Amino acid sequence: MSLSEIKQRLSKACATYGRNESDVTLIAVSKVQPNERVEEVLKEGHRVFGENKVQEAAGKWPMFRETYDGIELHLIGPLQSNKARQAMELAQSIHTVDRPKIAITIARLAQEMGQCPELFIQVNTGEEPQKAGISPAEADAFIKECRDMDLPVRGLMCIPPVEEEASLHFALLRKIAERNGLTGLSMGMSDDFEKAISFGATHVRVGSAIFGARHYE
Ligand SMILES: *Cc1c(COP(=O)(O)O)cnc(C)c1O
């Protein structure tokens, strides 16, 4: 796979499911990929990227920003409070607001810094104990809590359990977003981004299908 093939598949999915292409952002998830591969995708003109770890993002994106304009960085991995400031300096979007403590930290820093990335609230739609995210039952209250702190909540994010049908989780996330008047839906990865588009995804997070398999050291 490559960036151009994924973009074609994305266009086709939008046409099939009656979605506006301009309503679906393709986040190229560059975590763990060698810098040369990331640079190839930058040279093809792509500017929207996703990273899991603040540390790793800090090690490559300030450097790439010296050469390439208009880079938009999305943080899609778990966020610790002590990394929040750095995350907010680096990223235009944080997809993993998953508990009151981090929301409070972000709100405090936003006041102090006079700026805040757009935020997605991560919902643990599969209610998996090992996975981050607010439980579906607590989502409405948590969304309200974030809004009461004036946080710029753009939408919701989920990572469906691997062994379950993703559609059920995409539908649940959309339902929670709709009843809370939220339009952003960060859902869908390499294996199921087209399905996510059919359920209304506004942000798909595609890594290996663009860059190839990740090789962890
Ligand atoms: C790594 C990652 C992705 C991309 O996964 P692929 O299967 O490589 O497309 C998407 N979302 C999150 C939260 C990730 O951690």
PDBQT file of the ligand as one rigid body, heavy atoms in Angstrom, charges set to zero:
ROOT
HETATM    1  C1  LIG A 301      -1.111   2.780  15.713  1.00  0.00    +0.000 C 
HETATM    2  C2  LIG A 301      -2.463   3.370  15.786  1.00  0.00    +0.000 A 
HETATM    3  C3  LIG A 301      -3.244   3.543  14.630  1.00  0.00    +0.000 A 
HETATM    4  C4  LIG A 301      -2.806   3.070  13.249  1.00  0.00    +0.000 C 
HETATM    5  O1  LIG A 301      -2.893   1.674  13.190  1.00  0.00    +0.000 OA
HETATM    6  P1  LIG A 301      -2.752   0.900  11.780  1.00  0.00    +0.000 P 
HETATM    7  O2  LIG A 301      -3.421  -0.393  12.038  1.00  0.00    +0.000 OA
HETATM    8  O3  LIG A 301      -1.293   0.774  11.537  1.00  0.00    +0.000 OA
HETATM    9  O4  LIG A 301      -3.440   1.702  10.767  1.00  0.00    +0.000 OA
HETATM   10  C5  LIG A 301      -4.466   4.158  14.761  1.00  0.00    +0.000 A 
HETATM   11  N1  LIG A 301      -4.931   4.584  15.959  1.00  0.00    +0.000 NA
HETATM   12  C6  LIG A 301      -4.217   4.433  17.091  1.00  0.00    +0.000 A 
HETATM   13  C7  LIG A 301      -4.771   4.944  18.360  1.00  0.00    +0.000 C 
HETATM   14  C8  LIG A 301      -2.972   3.815  17.045  1.00  0.00    +0.000 A 
HETATM   15  O5  LIG A 301      -2.289   3.656  18.176  1.00  0.00    +0.000 OA
ENDROOT
TORSDOF 0
